[in-house]
């Protein structure tokens, strides 16, 4: 079990568990793991990110490795630049959707994908044993100015830009005061779209609607779509790797629903492919995959699990239910802007409205919620649920299957002091009943 790495990198409250001494030492450990440079460093819009970038670069230089600073960019932009510009690895400074007081460090391999769970343990071993490389000469820190351009070009190579430009789409962007503010609007404009933005100012306190987009906090986006007669809207998380889609009627789709839409579209072009998704994603993807003679592979929860499964399998698609969609032909990582451009491509090719395309999908009723708790409480909760449901799947937290279409999953978060509750049912009525029942069970168990 990792002690420092969570579901997605290392995260903590800046100045407390994520203090400057720890940042310096873990950066030495990452440099020792990479062995050679150059290393590309990027960061999100959190107030502490520029300071952390300086400490990280100084530690890497003291190890004898060169590095370059890409500056404030979305996580998928940094990841793609690492791969396409030939870096030995990279470090993204971000806490994604966590509250403002948090920040984090995410190492990225030379292939532009987050390092594996096994490599995370190697870095932890280096850190705890202080087996850092030493060098008689210091490395240099430079500036990387090409990251955004290669990112745009990479995305454009996978869509029919001319077709999109000809349609003159109207797009609403909820940038969430986050990192996609420096890339998504520019991409849309290059594709001939008229852009209407909300929460477009980068602000590490995320004053607009918080750093995590959810169907419940996107009323401003929904209103923007309807008031401006937009073709669709998209909301990004703090570091820009996840996105939620809003149709032209103002309805916000769950991450599962938008993944089904894009999977159906992509499998139509690339049948007999592989799709990787987590245990907590809905079951309708199997039906869509079957229609395209394709295969679904399930993993534990976490983008690292999905990404690192996609790479050796050469999977076409990967996704999480939280709006993290991965298009393997671009990069095997979550990418909010690539997802947005795939929606534009879908609309330009289908000639249909997004709401009409959604109605053509297999029925899918999913939801999720969360409850605050300590780590000790979450351990006791899972133990209690296991005792009550001895035949349940305990691969990740606990997944209680009523049948293939009706299940509940309770899982401690790997990034926050909460437990998440996921559910799927064969109808909205059954979903409401299932969720209500288990929210009460969870709340009661945590109060004991």
Secondary structure, 3 states (H helix, E strand, C coil): CCCCCECCEEEEEECCCECHHHHHHHHHHHHHHHCCCCEEEEECCCCCHHHHHHHHHHHHHHCCCCEEEEEECCHHHHHHHHHHCCCCEEEEECCCCCCCCEEEEEEECCCCCECCHHHHHHHHHHHHHCCCCCCCCCCCEEECCCHHHHHHHHHHCCCCHHHHHHHCCEEEEECCCCHHHHCHHHHHHHCCCEEEEECCCCCCCCCCCCCCCCCCCCHHHHHHHHHCCCCEEEEECCCCCCEEEECCCCCECCHHHHHHHHHHHHHHHCCCCEEEEECCCCCHHHHHHHHCCCEEEEECCCHHHHHHHHHHHCCCEEECCCCCEEECCCCCCCCHHHHHHHHHHHHHHHCCCHHHHHHCCCCCEEEEEEEECCHHHHHHHHHHHHHHCCCCECCCCEEEEEECCEEEEEEECCCCCEEEEEEEECCHHHHHHHHHHHHHHHHHHHHC
